[in-house]
Amino acid sequence: MEPNYKDRSVEVERTEVQKKSDSSVVASTFIKYAAYLIIFFGLLFFLVKYIFPLF
């Protein structure tokens, strides 16, 4: 075959992938990590306010 020969009989199948996101999963994940942050900063506040002044 020639290098410039193009086979016109080949059909290319194209598929589109759409990402579906469940908003309830996103919301629950956000609430979980927000709770982690609140606990972390609460612990930090406790250390600074009550434990560090003892030294």
DSSP file (Angstrom, degrees, kcal/mol; ACC not computed):
  #  RESIDUE AA STRUCTURE BP1 BP2  ACC     N-H-->O    O-->H-N    N-H-->O    O-->H-N    TCO  KAPPA ALPHA  PHI   PSI    X-CA   Y-CA   Z-CA
    1    1 A M              0   0    0      0, 0.0     0, 0.0     0, 0.0     0, 0.0   0.000 360.0 360.0 360.0 152.1    0.0    0.0    0.0
    2    2 A E    >   -     0   0    0      1,-0.1     3,-1.1     2,-0.0     0, 0.0  -0.490 360.0-125.3 -77.5 150.9    1.0    3.5   -0.6
    3    3 A P  T 3  S+     0   0    0      0, 0.0    -1,-0.1     0, 0.0     0, 0.0   0.790 110.9  50.3 -67.9 -25.4    1.9    5.7    2.5
    4    4 A N  T 3  S+     0   0    0      2,-0.1     2,-0.3     0, 0.0    -2,-0.0   0.403  83.2 118.3 -92.3   3.3   -0.6    8.3    1.4
    5    5 A Y    <   -     0   0    0     -3,-1.1     2,-0.5     1,-0.0     0, 0.0  -0.538  46.3-164.6 -74.5 130.2   -3.4    5.9    1.0
    6    6 A K        -     0   0    0     -2,-0.3     2,-0.8     2,-0.0    -2,-0.1  -0.971  16.5-136.0-118.4 126.4   -6.4    6.5    3.3
    7    7 A D    >   -     0   0    0     -2,-0.5     3,-0.7     1,-0.2    -2,-0.0  -0.703  17.9-173.0 -81.2 112.4   -9.0    3.8    3.8
    8    8 A R  T 3  S+     0   0    0     -2,-0.8    -1,-0.2     1,-0.2    -2,-0.0   0.540  72.7  73.3 -84.1  -7.7  -12.3    5.6    3.6
    9    9 A S  T 3  S+     0   0    0      2,-0.1     2,-0.5     0, 0.0    -1,-0.2   0.470  71.2 102.5 -88.8  -0.2  -14.4    2.5    4.6
   10   10 A V    <   -     0   0    0     -3,-0.7     2,-0.5     2,-0.0     0, 0.0  -0.716  59.6-153.1 -87.8 126.9  -13.3    2.5    8.3
   11   11 A E        -     0   0    0     -2,-0.5     2,-0.6     2,-0.0    -2,-0.1  -0.843   5.3-145.8 -99.8 134.5  -15.9    3.9   10.7
   12   12 A V        -     0   0    0     -2,-0.5     2,-0.6     2,-0.0    -2,-0.0  -0.874   9.2-148.0-101.6 124.0  -14.7    5.5   13.9
   13   13 A E        -     0   0    0     -2,-0.6     2,-0.5     2,-0.0    -2,-0.0  -0.799  13.5-164.5 -93.3 125.5  -17.0    5.0   16.8
   14   14 A R        -     0   0    0     -2,-0.6     2,-0.4     2,-0.0    -2,-0.0  -0.916   4.1-170.0-111.9 134.3  -16.9    7.8   19.3
   15   15 A T        -     0   0    0     -2,-0.5     2,-0.5     2,-0.0    -2,-0.0  -0.960  12.3-145.1-122.8 142.2  -18.3    7.5   22.8
   16   16 A E        -     0   0    0     -2,-0.4     2,-0.6     2,-0.0    -2,-0.0  -0.906   9.3-153.2-106.5 130.7  -18.9   10.3   25.3
   17   17 A V        -     0   0    0     -2,-0.5     2,-0.5     2,-0.0    -2,-0.0  -0.906   9.0-164.9-105.4 120.9  -18.3    9.7   28.9
   18   18 A Q        -     0   0    0     -2,-0.6     2,-0.5     2,-0.0    -2,-0.0  -0.910  14.9-136.4-107.9 129.9  -20.3   11.8   31.3
   19   19 A K        -     0   0    0     -2,-0.5     2,-0.5     2,-0.0    -2,-0.0  -0.722  16.9-158.7 -86.5 124.5  -19.3   11.9   34.9
   20   20 A K        -     0   0    0     -2,-0.5     2,-0.5     2,-0.0    -2,-0.0  -0.887   5.6-165.7-104.1 130.8  -22.3   11.7   37.3
   21   21 A S        -     0   0    0     -2,-0.5     2,-0.7     4,-0.0     3,-0.1  -0.961  16.5-137.3-118.9 132.6  -21.8   13.0   40.8
   22   22 A D    >>  -     0   0    0     -2,-0.5     4,-1.8     1,-0.2     3,-0.5  -0.766   9.6-153.8 -86.9 117.9  -24.2   12.3   43.6
   23   23 A S  H 3> S+     0   0    0     -2,-0.7     4,-2.4     1,-0.2     5,-0.2   0.784  92.0  59.3 -67.4 -26.3  -24.7   15.5   45.5
   24   24 A S  H 3> S+     0   0    0      2,-0.2     4,-2.3     1,-0.2    -1,-0.2   0.874 105.7  48.6 -69.5 -35.2  -25.6   13.6   48.7
   25   25 A V  H <> S+     0   0    0     -3,-0.5     4,-2.1     2,-0.2    -2,-0.2   0.905 112.4  48.9 -68.4 -41.0  -22.2   11.9   48.7
   26   26 A V  H  X S+     0   0    0     -4,-1.8     4,-2.2     2,-0.2    -2,-0.2   0.915 112.6  48.1 -63.9 -43.0  -20.5   15.2   48.1
   27   27 A A  H  X S+     0   0    0     -4,-2.4     4,-2.4     2,-0.2    -2,-0.2   0.911 111.5  48.8 -66.1 -42.7  -22.4   16.8   50.9
   28   28 A S  H  X S+     0   0    0     -4,-2.3     4,-2.2     1,-0.2    -1,-0.2   0.878 111.2  50.5 -67.2 -35.5  -21.8   14.0   53.4
   29   29 A T  H  X S+     0   0    0     -4,-2.1     4,-2.3     2,-0.2     5,-0.2   0.909 110.3  50.0 -65.9 -41.6  -18.0   14.1   52.6
   30   30 A F  H  X S+     0   0    0     -4,-2.2     4,-2.2     1,-0.2    -2,-0.2   0.916 111.2  48.6 -61.9 -43.2  -18.0   17.9   53.1
   31   31 A I  H  X S+     0   0    0     -4,-2.4     4,-2.2     2,-0.2    -1,-0.2   0.893 110.3  52.4 -64.1 -39.7  -19.7   17.5   56.5
   32   32 A K  H  X S+     0   0    0     -4,-2.2     4,-1.9     1,-0.2    -2,-0.2   0.939 113.0  42.3 -62.5 -47.8  -17.3   14.7   57.5
   33   33 A Y  H  X S+     0   0    0     -4,-2.3     4,-2.1     2,-0.2    -1,-0.2   0.826 111.4  55.6 -72.5 -29.7  -14.2   16.8   56.8
   34   34 A A  H  X S+     0   0    0     -4,-2.2     4,-2.3    -5,-0.2    -1,-0.2   0.895 107.7  50.4 -64.7 -39.6  -15.7   19.9   58.3
   35   35 A A  H  X S+     0   0    0     -4,-2.2     4,-2.5     2,-0.2    -2,-0.2   0.899 108.0  52.9 -64.8 -40.2  -16.3   17.9   61.5
   36   36 A Y  H  X S+     0   0    0     -4,-1.9     4,-2.5     1,-0.2    -2,-0.2   0.922 110.3  48.0 -59.3 -43.5  -12.6   16.8   61.4
   37   37 A L  H  X S+     0   0    0     -4,-2.1     4,-2.8     2,-0.2     5,-0.3   0.907 110.6  50.3 -65.3 -41.7  -11.5   20.4   61.1
   38   38 A I  H  X S+     0   0    0     -4,-2.3     4,-2.2     1,-0.2    -1,-0.2   0.922 112.7  46.8 -63.5 -43.2  -13.7   21.5   64.0
   39   39 A I  H  X S+     0   0    0     -4,-2.5     4,-2.4     2,-0.2    -2,-0.2   0.916 112.7  50.4 -64.0 -42.7  -12.4   18.8   66.2
   40   40 A F  H  X S+     0   0    0     -4,-2.5     4,-2.3     1,-0.2    -2,-0.2   0.942 114.0  42.7 -61.3 -49.0   -8.8   19.6   65.2
   41   41 A F  H  X S+     0   0    0     -4,-2.8     4,-2.5     1,-0.2    -1,-0.2   0.832 112.3  55.1 -70.1 -30.1   -9.2   23.3   66.0
   42   42 A G  H  X S+     0   0    0     -4,-2.2     4,-2.2    -5,-0.3    -1,-0.2   0.914 109.9  46.2 -64.6 -42.4  -11.0   22.5   69.2
   43   43 A L  H  X S+     0   0    0     -4,-2.4     4,-2.3     2,-0.2    -2,-0.2   0.902 112.5  50.5 -65.1 -41.6   -8.2   20.4   70.4
   44   44 A L  H  X S+     0   0    0     -4,-2.3     4,-2.4     2,-0.2    -2,-0.2   0.915 110.5  49.5 -62.0 -43.5   -5.7   23.1   69.4
   45   45 A F  H  X S+     0   0    0     -4,-2.5     4,-2.8     1,-0.2     5,-0.3   0.906 109.9  51.5 -61.5 -42.7   -7.7   25.7   71.3
   46   46 A F  H  X>S+     0   0    0     -4,-2.2     4,-2.4     1,-0.2     5,-1.1   0.915 110.6  48.5 -61.6 -43.6   -7.8   23.4   74.3
   47   47 A L  I  X>S+     0   0    0     -4,-2.3     5,-2.7     3,-0.2     4,-0.7   0.932 116.1  42.1 -62.7 -45.5   -4.0   23.0   74.2
   48   48 A V  I  <5S+     0   0    0     -4,-2.4    -2,-0.2     3,-0.2    -1,-0.2   0.890 120.8  41.2 -70.4 -39.6   -3.3   26.7   73.9
   49   49 A K  I  <5S+     0   0    0     -4,-2.8    -2,-0.2    -5,-0.2    -3,-0.2   0.882 132.8  12.0 -78.7 -40.0   -5.8   27.9   76.4
   50   50 A Y  I  <5S+     0   0    0     -4,-2.4     4,-0.2    -5,-0.3    -3,-0.2   0.764 126.9  41.2-114.6 -32.8   -5.5   25.3   79.2
   51   51 A I  I ><<S+     0   0    0     -5,-1.1     3,-1.3    -4,-0.7     4,-0.4   0.924 109.6  51.3 -89.9 -47.3   -2.4   23.1   78.8
   52   52 A F  G > <S+     0   0    0     -5,-2.7     3,-1.5     1,-0.3    -4,-0.1   0.849 102.4  60.3 -62.4 -35.4    0.4   25.5   77.6
   53   53 A P  G 3  S+     0   0    0      0, 0.0    -1,-0.3     0, 0.0    -2,-0.1   0.724  92.8  69.0 -65.9 -16.3   -0.2   28.1   80.5
   54   54 A L  G <         0   0    0     -3,-1.3    -2,-0.2     1,-0.2    -3,-0.1   0.727 360.0 360.0 -71.9 -19.7    0.6   25.3   83.0
   55   55 A F    <         0   0    0     -3,-1.5    -1,-0.2    -4,-0.4    -3,-0.1   0.458 360.0 360.0 -90.9 360.0    4.3   25.3   81.8
